[in-house]
Amino acid sequence: MQAFLYIGGIVPEDVSQDMSGQANDVLGQLSRLLEALGSDMANVLQVTIFMRDLSEKAAFNAAWKAHFAGAHLPARAAVGVADLGPNVKLEMTAIAARVSAA
């Protein structure tokens, strides 16, 4: 039986960074969390990104491509929101397949 991981509410730890820095922060947190739970970035199935300013999507995309292999880009949606907290530019949720027992 396939097990799934539902990851919610990842926000940047350092909100003083620009979008690229915050995106790398959040994607790095996701990678470490998945590894601790018996999965990895290659097994991410779907991601939802909540962004305060969709005009910064290009900066997010550059970080995204650095964290996912070109052959495996999960389904995703970027949603514009009014507020995520002081200086928070994005929040992310993800669904991944678990590949081993944690």
Phi, psi and chi 1 to 4 in degrees:
 res  aa     phi    psi   chi1   chi2   chi3   chi4
   1 MET       -  134.3  177.0 -169.7  -38.6      -
   2 GLN   -79.8  133.2 -176.3   70.4   48.4      -
   3 ALA  -104.9  148.2      -      -      -      -
   4 PHE  -122.0  150.0  -63.4   96.8      -      -
   5 LEU  -112.4  130.0  -59.2  166.8      -      -
   6 TYR  -111.6  110.2  -63.7   87.7      -      -
   7 ILE  -107.2  127.1  -48.6  -64.9      -      -
   8 GLY  -131.5  151.6      -      -      -      -
   9 GLY    70.2   38.1      -      -      -      -
  10 ILE   -84.7  121.5  -58.8  174.7      -      -
  11 VAL  -122.0  160.0  -64.3      -      -      -
  12 PRO   -63.6  143.0   -9.8   17.2      -      -
  13 GLU   -78.4  -31.5  -66.7  174.2  -21.4      -
  14 ASP  -114.7   97.0 -179.1   -1.6      -      -
  15 VAL   -83.4    4.1  -63.9      -      -      -
  16 SER   -81.6  -10.5   69.1      -      -      -
  17 GLN   -80.5  162.8  -60.4 -179.3   81.9      -
  18 ASP   -76.2 -176.9   62.0    7.0      -      -
  19 MET   -59.1  -43.0  173.5   55.6   84.5      -
  20 SER   -59.4  -46.4  179.0      -      -      -
  21 GLY   -64.9  -42.9      -      -      -      -
  22 GLN   -66.8  -37.6  -72.0 -165.6   24.6      -
  23 ALA   -65.2  -44.6      -      -      -      -
  24 ASN   -63.0  -37.7  -81.2  -53.8      -      -
  25 ASP   -60.4  -51.6 -178.6  -25.9      -      -
  26 VAL   -65.9  -43.6  167.2      -      -      -
  27 LEU   -67.2  -34.9  -70.9  161.5      -      -
  28 GLY   -65.1  -41.7      -      -      -      -
  29 GLN   -60.6  -43.5  -73.3 -176.8   62.1      -
  30 LEU   -60.3  -45.6  175.9   61.8      -      -
  31 SER   -59.6  -47.1  179.5      -      -      -
  32 ARG   -65.1  -39.9  -69.0 -174.3  -61.2  -82.9
  33 LEU   -64.7  -44.9 -177.0   58.1      -      -
  34 LEU   -61.1  -43.3  -70.1  170.9      -      -
  35 GLU   -60.2  -42.6 -175.2  176.4  -36.0      -
  36 ALA   -65.4  -25.7      -      -      -      -
  37 LEU   -98.9    6.8  -65.3  171.1      -      -
  38 GLY    89.2   31.4      -      -      -      -
  39 SER  -143.9 -167.1 -169.3      -      -      -
  40 ASP  -161.8  177.7   56.9   37.0      -      -
  41 MET   -63.8  -26.5  -63.2  -65.8  -90.5      -
  42 ALA   -69.5  -14.0      -      -      -      -
  43 ASN  -108.2   13.0  -73.2  -73.9      -      -
  44 VAL   -74.4  128.4  174.5      -      -      -
  45 LEU   -99.0  -38.0  -55.3  172.2      -      -
  46 GLN  -153.0  141.6 -168.3  -82.8  -28.7      -
  47 VAL  -134.6  138.8  174.1      -      -      -
  48 THR  -117.2  127.6  -57.2      -      -      -
  49 ILE  -113.7  123.5  -52.6  112.5      -      -
  50 PHE   -99.9  120.6  -59.0   94.6      -      -
  51 MET  -122.0  136.7  -60.2  175.8   74.3      -
  52 ARG   -72.9  -29.0 -144.2  175.6   62.8 -153.9
  53 ASP  -139.3  102.8 -176.2   -7.0      -      -
  54 LEU   -66.5  -13.9  -72.4  173.4      -      -
  55 SER   -70.0  -11.4   71.2      -      -      -
  56 GLU   -94.7   12.4  -66.2 -174.0  -63.8      -
  57 LYS   -61.6  -34.1 -165.8  171.7  176.6 -178.0
  58 ALA   -62.6  -41.2      -      -      -      -
  59 ALA   -65.2  -39.1      -      -      -      -
  60 PHE   -63.6  -44.5  176.7   84.7      -      -
  61 ASN   -59.0  -36.8  -74.6  -21.2      -      -
  62 ALA   -63.1  -43.4      -      -      -      -
  63 ALA   -66.3  -41.4      -      -      -      -
  64 TRP   -55.9  -49.6  176.3  -95.3      -      -
  65 LYS   -65.8  -27.6  -70.3  175.4 -176.1  175.5
  66 ALA   -73.8  -22.5      -      -      -      -
  67 HIS  -100.8  -15.1  -74.2  -90.8      -      -
  68 PHE  -121.5  135.6  -73.1  101.2      -      -
  69 ALA   -64.2  143.1      -      -      -      -
  70 GLY   -55.7  -31.1      -      -      -      -
  71 ALA   -77.1  -15.2      -      -      -      -
  72 HIS  -132.2   91.8  176.0   77.1      -      -
  73 LEU  -112.4  116.5  -67.2  173.5      -      -
  74 PRO   -67.8  160.0   20.8  -27.0      -      -
  75 ALA   -61.2  145.8      -      -      -      -
  76 ARG  -153.5  160.4   74.0  172.6 -160.7 -174.1
  77 ALA  -139.2  137.3      -      -      -      -
  78 ALA  -109.3  127.4      -      -      -      -
  79 VAL  -121.4  127.7 -179.4      -      -      -
  80 GLY   -79.0  133.6      -      -      -      -
  81 VAL  -131.0  157.2  -63.4      -      -      -
  82 ALA   -76.0  -36.7      -      -      -      -
  83 ASP  -155.2  137.5 -171.8   26.5      -      -
  84 LEU  -123.8    2.6  -66.1  168.4      -      -
  85 GLY   117.6  165.4      -      -      -      -
  86 PRO   -56.7  119.8  -22.5   32.1      -      -
  87 ASN    65.6    6.9  -59.7  -43.1      -      -
  88 VAL   -83.3  121.4  176.5      -      -      -
  89 LYS   -93.4  -22.7  -64.9 -178.6  174.4  -73.5
  90 LEU  -155.8  157.4   74.4  147.8      -      -
  91 GLU  -138.0  146.6 -178.8  171.3  -14.3      -
  92 MET  -135.4  142.2 -166.9  166.8   60.7      -
  93 THR  -120.8  157.2   66.2      -      -      -
  94 ALA  -150.7  155.3      -      -      -      -
  95 ILE  -124.2  129.7  -60.1  170.2      -      -
  96 ALA  -135.9  155.5      -      -      -      -
  97 ALA   -84.2  139.2      -      -      -      -
  98 ARG   -88.3  129.8  176.5 -179.7  -97.8  167.3
  99 VAL  -104.9  -12.4  -67.7      -      -      -
 100 SER  -152.5  162.0   66.3      -      -      -
 101 ALA   -72.6  132.5      -      -      -      -
 102 ALA   -85.1      -      -      -      -      -
